Amino acid sequence: MSISIQNAIIRGEARLSAAGIENPRLAVELMLRKILGMNKVELHLQGAAVLDRNDQVQLEQLIERKLKRVPLQHILGETEWFGLVLKSDRRALVPRPETEIVVETALQRIAGIEKPRVADLGTGSGCIAIAVARERGDARVEACDRSPEALELAAENVTLIGVERQVEIVEADLRDFLAKRGEFDLIISNPPYIRESEYPGLMPEVRDYEPQEALVSGADGLDAIREIVALAPAALKSGGWLAIEFGVDHAEPVTELLAESGKYRQPEIIIDYNQRERGVIAQTK
């Protein structure tokens, strides 16, 4: 049965909406753009065009995967983030829009530093390290993770974006990494920060398809952050910056951790695009 692009969008949207999928129309449009090689404007201008059989089959397959709650970014094999198009799959977390504001804030703090040395702890897909390298062509970035699978994806993204000369991929636990390296101008991290009790209630797209070790960090979600706050000063230059993303209700305990260490100046809470407390940035004394 023949069907136009516009009708395929309407039908796909109805199926996803009935299953409780968020932003169902956008999901179908992105699937079709991927299948047809069109941008947003082209897709709408060609709305009356008829999909051929192969395209219909491909769309049906993608919709079926979405109905199984596979993340859309995994279905498409890529995600747009910080003006970049990055590979995305089960090997690492899908980059979130909220992380962009943490990166932007950190970049502002090192704007006046020539040839900054930057460490990205728990790099995952490599998104933060790559964004810093793209924005600062003179930066040297070390992207650390203990997951070989995540680092494979990060390396693929580094090559895809063309920042191989700036970004070094390092397989290491953050404790070992920070103990062996130093003199960074900036240490930045989107670490695990989900509480153990929260994990079973996460959306299926997150709980069932993203690495648990990249999400969960102890009973209060602060295990990784505690370690970073304690170890970062020894690896930072005097006056260096630490930027960390955190979770819901973490602003107060993270600020307390920074104060208790006695090694940081007054921290600044980073507010995201939804006006939520999303992270913290602090300078060493």
C-alpha positions in Angstrom: 0.0 0.0 0.0 1.4 3.4 -1.0 1.6 6.1 1.6 2.8 9.7 1.5 5.6 11.0 3.8 3.0 13.2 5.6 0.6 10.3 6.2 3.5 8.1 7.3 4.4 10.7 9.9 0.8 11.0 11.1 0.4 7.2 11.5 3.8 6.7 13.1 3.1 9.5 15.5 -0.2 7.9 16.5 1.4 4.5 17.2 4.2 6.0 19.3 1.8 8.3 21.2 -0.5 5.5 22.1 2.5 3.7 23.6 3.4 6.7 25.7 6.5 7.6 23.8 7.7 11.2 24.4 7.8 13.6 21.4 6.4 11.0 19.0 6.1 13.2 15.9 9.7 14.4 16.2 10.8 10.8 16.6 9.1 9.7 13.4 10.3 12.8 11.5 13.9 12.1 12.5 13.6 8.5 11.5 12.4 9.5 8.0 15.1 12.1 7.7 17.6 9.4 8.4 16.0 7.0 5.9 15.5 9.5 3.1 18.6 11.6 3.7 16.6 14.8 4.0 16.8 17.8 6.3 13.8 19.2 8.2 12.8 21.6 5.5 13.1 19.1 2.7 11.0 16.6 4.6 8.1 19.0 5.0 8.4 20.3 1.4 8.2 16.7 0.1 5.3 15.7 2.4 3.1 14.7 -0.5 5.7 12.4 -2.0 5.0 8.7 -1.8 7.4 6.4 0.1 8.7 3.4 -1.8 8.3 0.0 -0.3 11.9 -0.3 1.0 11.5 3.0 2.8 8.2 1.9 4.4 9.8 -1.3 5.6 12.8 0.6 7.1 10.4 3.0 8.9 8.4 0.2 10.3 11.5 -1.4 11.6 12.6 1.8 13.3 9.2 2.4 14.8 9.1 -1.2 16.2 12.5 -0.6 17.9 11.2 2.6 19.4 8.1 0.8 20.7 10.6 -1.4 22.6 11.8 1.8 24.2 15.2 1.8 22.5 16.7 5.3 22.7 16.0 7.3 19.6 19.7 8.2 19.4 20.6 4.5 19.3 18.0 3.9 16.6 19.5 6.7 14.5 23.1 5.8 15.5 23.8 9.4 16.2 22.9 12.4 18.2 23.2 16.2 17.8 24.9 17.8 20.8 26.7 21.1 21.2 26.6 21.7 17.5 28.2 18.4 16.8 26.8 15.2 15.3 28.2 12.3 17.3 27.9 8.5 17.1 25.6 7.1 19.9 25.0 3.5 21.0 24.9 1.2 24.0 28.6 1.7 24.8 28.1 5.0 26.6 25.5 7.5 27.8 23.6 9.5 25.3 24.9 13.1 25.6 22.3 15.3 27.3 21.4 18.9 26.5 21.8 19.8 30.2 25.5 19.0 30.0 26.1 21.7 27.4 25.7 24.5 30.0 28.3 22.9 32.2 30.7 22.8 29.2 29.9 26.4 28.3 30.5 27.6 31.8 33.8 25.8 32.0 34.9 27.2 28.7 34.2 30.8 29.9 36.5 30.3 32.9 39.5 29.2 30.8 38.9 31.7 28.0 42.0 33.7 29.0 44.3 30.8 29.4 46.6 30.0 26.4 47.0 26.4 25.5 44.9 25.1 28.4 45.3 21.5 29.6 42.0 19.9 30.2 40.9 16.5 31.7 37.5 15.0 31.0 36.8 12.4 33.7 34.4 9.6 32.7 34.4 10.7 29.1 31.9 8.1 27.8 31.1 9.0 24.2 33.9 11.7 24.3 31.4 14.5 23.9 32.8 16.9 26.5 36.4 16.4 25.5 35.5 16.8 21.8 33.4 20.0 22.5 36.2 21.6 24.4 38.7 20.7 21.7 36.5 22.1 19.0 35.8 25.4 20.9 39.5 25.8 21.9 41.8 24.8 19.0 44.8 25.3 21.2 43.6 23.1 24.1 45.1 19.7 24.9 42.4 17.4 26.3 42.8 14.0 28.0 39.7 12.0 28.0 39.6 9.3 30.7 37.3 6.4 31.3 37.6 2.9 32.7 35.3 1.3 30.2 37.1 0.0 27.1 33.7 -0.1 25.2 33.0 3.6 26.0 36.6 4.5 25.0 36.1 2.8 21.6 33.1 5.0 21.0 34.9 8.1 22.2 37.8 7.3 19.8 35.4 6.9 16.9 33.9 10.3 17.7 37.2 11.9 18.1 38.1 10.7 14.6 34.7 11.6 13.2 35.0 15.2 14.4 38.7 15.4 13.5 40.3 16.4 16.8 42.8 13.5 17.0 45.7 15.9 17.5 44.1 17.5 20.5 42.3 14.7 22.4 44.1 11.8 24.0 42.1 8.8 25.0 43.1 7.2 28.3 41.8 4.0 29.8 42.1 4.4 33.6 40.1 4.6 36.8 39.8 8.3 37.8 41.8 7.7 40.9 44.8 6.3 39.0 44.4 8.9 36.3 44.5 11.8 38.6 47.4 10.3 40.7 49.6 10.0 37.6 48.8 13.3 35.9 48.7 16.9 37.0 49.0 20.6 36.1 45.5 20.8 34.5 43.9 24.1 34.0 40.5 22.5 34.0 39.0 19.2 35.2 35.5 18.6 34.0 33.2 15.7 34.5 29.7 14.4 34.0 30.1 11.5 36.5 27.6 8.9 37.6 25.2 10.6 40.1 22.0 8.5 40.2 21.1 7.1 43.6 20.9 3.3 43.8 17.2 3.6 44.9 16.4 5.7 41.8 17.7 3.3 39.3 14.7 0.8 39.0 12.4 3.8 38.3 14.4 5.3 35.5 12.8 5.5 32.0 13.3 2.2 30.1 15.3 4.0 27.5 17.9 4.9 30.2 17.7 1.9 32.6 17.6 -0.8 29.9 19.9 0.6 27.3 22.6 2.8 28.9 25.5 1.5 31.0 24.5 1.2 34.7 28.1 2.0 35.8 27.8 5.4 34.1 24.6 6.2 35.9 24.6 4.9 39.5 27.0 6.1 42.2 26.1 4.8 45.6 23.2 5.3 48.0 23.2 9.1 47.7 24.6 9.3 44.2 27.7 11.1 45.3 30.4 8.4 45.5 32.1 9.5 42.3 31.7 13.2 43.0 33.3 12.7 46.5 36.3 11.1 44.9 36.7 13.8 42.3 36.4 16.7 44.8 39.0 15.0 47.0 41.5 14.2 44.3 41.2 17.0 41.8 43.2 19.7 43.6 46.4 17.7 43.4 46.0 17.4 39.7 45.1 21.0 39.0 47.3 24.0 38.7 47.0 26.6 41.4 43.9 28.6 40.4 42.7 25.7 38.2 39.0 25.0 37.7 36.9 22.0 38.6 33.5 21.7 36.8 31.1 18.8 37.7 27.6 18.0 36.7 25.3 16.6 39.4 21.8 15.3 40.0 18.6 16.5 41.7 19.1 17.9 45.2 22.8 17.6 45.0 23.7 21.3 45.0 23.9 21.6 48.8 25.8 18.4 49.6 28.3 19.0 46.7 28.9 22.6 47.9 29.5 21.2 51.4 32.0 18.7 50.0 33.9 21.5 48.3 33.9 23.6 51.4 35.0 20.8 53.7 38.0 20.0 51.5 39.3 23.5 52.2 41.0 23.6 48.8 38.5 25.5 46.7 37.3 29.1 46.6 33.6 29.9 46.7 31.9 27.6 44.2 29.3 28.7 41.7 26.2 26.6 41.1 25.4 26.1 37.4 21.8 26.6 36.4 20.6 24.7 33.3 18.2 25.7 30.5 15.2 24.5 32.6 16.3 26.6 35.6 17.4 23.6 37.6 20.6 23.3 39.6 22.7 21.2 37.2 26.3 21.4 38.3 29.1 23.3 40.1 32.3 25.1 39.1 35.0 26.0 41.6 38.5 27.3 41.5 41.4 25.9 43.6 43.1 28.1 46.1 
